[in-house]
Amino acid sequence: MSTTVGQRWRTGRWIALALIVISVIAAVSSFLTAPRPGGRMDPDSTGPDGAHALVALLRDRGVDVVVASTVADVERAARPDTLLLAAETYYTRGEDLLSRLTAVPGDRLLLEPTSRVRQSLAAGIRIDSATMLTSEPDCDLREANRAGTVQLGATDTYEKAGDADVTRCYGGALVRYQDSGRTVTVVGSADFMTNGGLLREGNAALAMNLAGEQPRLIWYAPQKPEGDAAAGSSLTDLMPDAVTWLLWQLCLVVVLLAVWQGRRLGPLVAEKLPVVVRASETVEGRARLYRSRRARGQAAEALRIATLQRLTPRLGLGPNASPAAVTSAIAQRCAGDPNAVHHLLFGPPPSTDSDLLHLAHALDDIERQVTTS
């Protein structure tokens, strides 16, 4: 008896040890392969809103990308042959910081500038709310024409505010003009440069063309306030660094305890429904689900399959009858054109809700005529 208990204990101990090792390996792998966090347009972030992919592409192309977290970093890296990319500029607060940015030499590429930043760094343009956004360049700017169609998303549009000769692309979402020997480019959206937006249409080409014009690029996308409001600190800024590691260790302990104490799931057990659901409620619920996901193709396919399942026995056809045989049999019982019948039963999915509703009515009409004939 004692020998059997000892064997079970040794077996259970090895199983428990194996589970602990597997949990630790899984936790470490998840931590190492997790996306690098960061804010929007953060050059080190691999999340959807980060910009690590574009920075890596520019560096592979030979562009010297200098990441600047503060205005002082921008001033140290700026040269006449550089391009300053400024994004997330709502973190740049204070007229003194904007004045220092204005004095920086080189070209400028502003993404979603605030009104104060636009007035300081791009005084030659202003907001134009009357212009309709387009996805085609419709301008003579080489960088935009080489990129072609893009998806900028929600964006501001601009027009000239003075005597400067402003080139407007994509309905004014991208503008460029010359100011005292420097090229100033403004884009009303930064989404096309993020990791999640590069794969849409020609977004990657437009981002590379705009950001890779100069051999040296200063990437200025601050992730925390600088200037008047920089003195404020959040709760995470006040926490010691060791607290983060402590939290990770506590999470690992919780996972291990859950694995240790978790019960093994048994086989599925069939149970009766506690209530009877009416067929009409099921149909309405499924219809709302289709409509919320805009699944017109799946809805149309369900309607056509149900119609054919009801009609083929009435027509004396088997379940594997060909579309041509079904169409011919229905056309003999109805007054419709065989081509129209084939289009309704086996045609492409509808493109709009109105077309789907028309298809449902037409299928009902065919079924009624076959039933009464």
Helices and strands as residue ranges (DSSP letters): H 2-33, H 52-60, E 64-68, H 71-77, E 82-86, G 89-91, E 92-93, H 95-102, E 107-111, H 115-121, E 125-127, H 142-147, E 158-160, E 167-169, G 170-172, E 174-179, E 182-187, G 191-193, H 203-211, E 216-220, E 226-227, H 235-238, H 241-261, H 279-292, H 296-315, H 323-333, H 338-346, H 353-372
